[in-house]
Amino acid sequence: MKKLVGYIVAIAGLIVMALGFGTFKLDVGILNDVSAVYITWGGVALIFIGVVLTMMSDRKRSGREAEVPIYKGNEIVGYRRR
């Protein structure tokens, strides 16, 4: 689920960055008073956040699968994460 959110945030960042470069001309009242440089850097920040969210979701999934048993003699007394 986090991976999907990361992709959506990254795509939104690409759209915001394209607005900052002037690729698309949209009349958005909020963005009229903001410099194009700030809009572009906001898009870059959204892309970065999306990539980080996507990478974090992979790391947590692989951590859940890596559990090793703790033995006391021949008996398993518990599990620990690797």
Protein Blocks (a to p, Z undefined) as FASTA:
>chain_A
ZZmmmmmmmmmmmmmmmmmnomaccddfklmmpcfklmmmmmmmmmmmmmmmmmmmmmmm
mmmmmccdddehjacfbdcdZZ
